[in-house]
Amino acid sequence: MNKYRFIVLGSDQNAYGQVRAIYQITHQKVDVIAKVRLSATKYSKLINLQIFPDLLDDQQFVKHMIDLYHEFDGKNVTLFPIPCGDTYVELLSRNSDILKNYFTFPFVDYRLTDQLTNKEEFIKIADEYGLDHPKSLIITPENYSDLDYAKIGGEFPVALKAVDSVKWLDVDFPGRKKAFILNSPAEVSSTIQAAINAGYDGNFILQEFIPGGVAADRVLNCYVDQYHHVKMMNLGHPLLEDPGASAIGNYLAILPVYDQELYQKAQKFLEDINYTGFANFDIKLDPRDRKYKFFEINLRFGRSSFYVNLNGASFPQFLIDDYFLDNLKAQPTQYCNEDPAKHILWLSVPMDVFNHYTEDDSSYQRATELIKMGHFGDTLTYSEDLSLRRKLMIWHFKKYYRKDFKQFGQMKKD
């Protein structure tokens, strides 16, 4: 038996991707805990799942985690929690003074966690450390009717997001989105008023709209070791995003790409702020000045991060090397995707959806080349875990996208 075990927190597609990555290392069932069971982890033979409806309460979260620890009493096992969502990251960070006595994890100082996950504070840190970002304006519930749009360029459309992404999860109203693209001051005011009426009491961030569509989008996943050295960077180019209101912006197809200049910029930032653990950046190449603009950092791997695993880097393996074997420090940094011959396209939608709705440009052509060579994969389809019921679940999961794109998507022009 391995002398380490992983406990995955969450039951979504991100969680299943980490279960799959862990199973590829250990060849043992993976312990998963969550508040609810979501479709992505249903009918899986790879998972020992426990559901705790009160898991998001701090006191109960600590209790459940310590109870899990005691299941391994006397077995001399290193336990790694893997948070798959912002809420779980915050729960681990807030309760790290207790949990670090039981679990091994790159616990980020809660003060730094709070600063980096708060979009308002992230902008301040980015300014301090020279990380480019869109022009931004912080809006409070008190000042939203009297905004100086000139501070973000004075042009429309503009982008609007809630500053507190965790609070935003509990807010619901007609037209709610993760991010809004708005075309007038009246739309800004009415959207903020609707959110306030629905119970959101945090601030908002209003940003200049960077043109370019998904052709300019980038996603960067990183691992920083316990000595605050970046050890892995994997850059992806999203080719297709979910058009549905509740999931808008979620990536559905990612092409691996390589950019050493961008790697070095992000590496310097992470090491300068003394970061440790997982990091996920949303980035866009601004065609006006040819600079990469950083929108936010997530203190976890992203929902679509299995593209990293497909392209040769395993998040669980980094934890093992860093904290169990303690040999990561001597290893060089992996700047992934330099060799195009090794590229694997991550594709989360049916092929017909990808072909009908993805912008026809050089990146799409490169993706189709990879598909013809069989160099593509997705998170949920795993040959070691394909019972009939699971195959049907995946079929229904992907069928949803056909309906979603038919209702909200824009088919590319011939």
N, C-alpha and C positions, 0 to 999 in steps of 0.2 A: 504493500500500500504506500502511495505517495505520502510524504510527511508534510504536505500542504493541501489545503482545500480552499475552494472559492465559494462565496455566498453572493449570488447575484441578486440585486435589489431592483425589482421591477418585473413586468411580464409582457412588455411590448416587443416590437421588432428589434429594437436596440438590444434588449435583454437576451432575446433568442440568439442574436449574432454573437454575443459574448459567451453564452452557453455553448454554442457550436465551436468557438475558438478554444474554450477550455477543454471540451471533450476531445478535440483533436490532439491536445497535449496529454491529458490524463487517462482517456478511454474509460472514464467512470461517470456515473450519473452526477449531475451538478445540482447543488442545493440552491433553490430560488425562493425568495419570499417577496410578497407583494400585497398591496391593499386589495386588489381585484385581479382576476385572471382575464387577460386579454387574448384575442384570437391567435396572435403570433406564437404563443407558447402552448396552445391546445394540442392534445393528442401526441405530445412528444414523449418518446421513450428515454430521452436524455436527461429528464428533469425530475428532481424531487421537489415538488412545489408545496409551499405552505402559504395559506391566505390568512392575513390578519386585518380585518376591517379597520382596526384602530391603529394601524402601523404608522400613520403620519402624525400621531400625537407623540411629542418628544419623550414623555415619561414611558409610554408603552413601547415606543421604538427601542429605547435603551433596554427595557425588560426583555423584549423578544430577542434582541441581539445577544444579550448575556445568556438567555436560556439556550440559544443555539450554541454558544461557546461551550456551555456545560455538557452538551451532547458529546463533546470530544475530550472531556476531562481525562487526564492521565494517558492520553495517546500521543502527547508531544507533537501536536500538529499545528503548523502555522496557518492561521485563518485569514484569508484575504476577502474583504467585502468589495463588491464591484457595483457602484451606484449607477443606474441607468436612468437618469432624469435629474433635473435641477432640484426637485424637492428632496430626493435622497442624498444628493451632495450636501445640501444645507443641513439635513438631519445629522449626517456624519460629522460635519464641521462643527455644528453647534454643540454636539455632545462628545467632541473628541477628547476632552480631558478625562472622561470616564472610559470611552471605548478603546482608546489607545492602550489601555492596560490589558485588553483582551484580544484585540485584532491588529493585524499588520496592514498598514495602508498609508499612502502618502498624504497624511492629513494636512491640509492647507490651513494656516492660521485663520481663525474665524474673521478677524478684522480684515485681512486681505481678501478672504472669500466674499465678505459683504461688499467691499469696495469694487471687486472685479465683476461680480454678478449684477451690481447696480449700474445700469447704463450711464447714469449721470456721473458716478464716481469713476467709471472706466474711462470716460472722455477726459477727465482731469488727469488720470494716470497716463493715458496715451499722450496728452500734451506734454507732461513732465518728462517723459522718456522718448519723445520724438517719433511717436507712431502716428502716421497719417490716418485721418478719419474724416467722414463727411462733416461739413459745417453743421453745427447742432445748436438747438435752442431748448432749454429746459422749461417745461410748462407745469405750473402748479394748478390745483383745482380752483385757486383764487384768481389767477391772472390770465386765464385762457381766452378771455374775451378782448384782451388788449395786448396783442403780440406785435413785436417789431420784426416783420418778415425780412427786412433788409439784412438782418444779422446772419441769415442763411442764404443770402443771394437775392431775395425778393422775387423769385420766380416760382411758378407752379408747373407741374405737380410737386408736392412735398411728401415725405414719408413720415408716418406717425407710429410710435410704439409706446407701450407702457414701460416705465422704468423698472418696475418691480415685476419680473416675469413669473415669480412664484405666486404672488397675489393675483396676477392676471388669470391664472389657471382656474380660479374660483368665480370668475366674472362671466356672466352670460347675458346677452341681449341680441336682438335681431341685427344681423350684419356684423357680429363680432368676428374679428380676425386677429391673427398673431401680429400682423403689420398692415397698415392702411396706406394706400396711395391716394392722396386727396388733391382736388383740383381748384380749391378756392378757400378763402378764409371762412366762409359760411359752412363748408363741409368739415373743416377742422373743428369749429365750435360745436356743431351738432354732434359730431362723433364723440368728442370729449364729454359733452353733456349727457349723452346716452350711457357712456361708461360710468360716469358719476352716479347717475340715477340707478344703475345696476349694482352699485355698492363699491366700486373701485375708488379708493381714497388716496392712492399714491400719485406720484408725478408722472408726466409724459415726456418723451423726447421727440422733438420735431427736427427733421434733418432734410438738407437739400437732397433732391432726387438725382441720383447719378445715372445718366443714360447708358444704354448699351444692352439691356436685357440680360438673359442668362449667358449670352456669349461672353460677358465680362465678369461673371461670377466665379469665385474660387472658394474652396473650403480647405482648411489646413488642420490636420490632426497631429498632435505632438505628444511625446512623453519626455518628462524631465525627471532625472533621477534624484535620489535622496541627498545628493551633494550639490543639487541645483545646476546640473549640467544637462543640456538638452541632448537626448540620446536617439531620438527618432523624429523625423518630420516627413509627412506624407501629404502631398498636395493633390487635390482633385479639382476637376472642372465640371461643375454641374451642367448637364445638358437639358434637363427637363425638371420642372417643379410641379407640385400638386396645385391645381387651380381652385380646389374647393375652399370655401370661405374659412372653415375651421382649421384647415391644414395648409393654408397657402404658404408657399415658401419652402415646404418640406421637399428635399431633393428626391428624385425618382430615378435618375440615371447620372452616373458620375464616371468621367473619363480620367484616368490617372495622367498627371502632367508633372513636369519638372521645371523648377525655377530657382536656381541657386541664390540669386539676389534676394528673392522674397524669403527663402529659407533663412538667410543670414539676418535679415531685418527682424523677423519674428524671433529667431534664436537670441539675438541681442536683447530684445525686450524681455523675454522670459527669464533670462539669466540676470539681467539688471535688477528685476524686481524680486529676485531670490525665490522664484517659483519652484514648486515641486509637484509631480503628479501628471495627470492627463490635462490636455488643453485642446480646445477646438475653436478655431477662428472662422467667422464669416467675413469674406473679403470681396471687394469688387475693384476691377481695374477701371479707373476713371479715364475715358478717352480724351478728356479735355486737357489733362496735363500728364497723362500716361503714368500716373502714380497709383499704387495699390492703396485703397482706403479700407481700413479695418472698422467693421461695424460693431463687433462685440466679441467677447471671449466666453466660452462655456467651460466650466471646470470639470469636464467629463468628455468622453468621446461622443461624437454626434450620433443622431438617430440613424444616419446612413453610413456610419463609420466602418461597416463590414467591408467596404471597398478597400480599406487599409489592409485587412486580413487577406483579401483576395490578391493583393499586390505585395505580399511577402513580409508583413510586419504584424505580429500578434501582441495585442495589449497585455493579455495575461502572462505571456512569456517574459515581458519586460518586468512585471512585478516579481516573478520568480527569480530572474537574474539579479534584480536590484536588491530585494529584501531577504530572499531565502538563500540563494547561492552567493550573494554579495560579490558578483564578478562583473557587473555592468559598468562600473566605474572605469575599468581598464579597456572597455570596448569603444571603438570609434563611433561617432554619430552616424546614423543611417539617414542619408539624404535620398529618400526613396524616389523611384520612377525614372532614374536617369537612362535606363536601357529600354527603349521602346519595344524591343522584342519580347519583354517580359510583362507588358501591360495587359491587365484584365479589366474589362468594362464591367462596372456594377450596374445592374439593370433590374429595377423593382417593378416594372410594369410589363404587360404583355407586349410582344413584338409589334403587333399592329398599332397599338397606342404609341409606342416609341416612334415608329416610322411615320405616322400620320400627324404627330403633334410636335416633333422636335425640329427646331430650326435647321434648315438645310444649308450648312456651312462646312468649312474644312474640318471642324471638330466632329460633326455628324458623319462626314465621310470617313474619318478615321475610326469612329465607333462602328460603322457598318463593316469596315475591313476586319476589325477584331471579331465581330459577330460571325463573319464568313469563316474565320479561322477557328471558331469555337472558343475564343478567348473572352468569355463573358460568364457572369454568374450573378446570383442574388443571395440575399440573406437567408430566406426561409427554405429554399430547396436544397436539401442536404441528403445525399444518397444513403447515409447511415440512419436516417430518421424519416422514412417515407412510407408509413403505413397507409392503407387505403383512406382512413378517416383524415389523416393529415394531408394527403394529396387533395382530397375534396376541400379541406379548409383553405389550402393555398389557392386552389382554383377559385373559390368564392372570394378570397382576399384580393386576387388580381382582377376578378370580374368587376369588382367595385370601381376600379379605375376606368374601365370602359364607360360606365354610367357617369362617373364624375367628370371625365373629359368631354363626354357628349353634352353634358349640361353646362359646364363652366369653361371648357378649354377652347382654344382658338386653333383650328386646323391650319397647318402651314399651306401656303399657296403653291400651286403646281408650277 
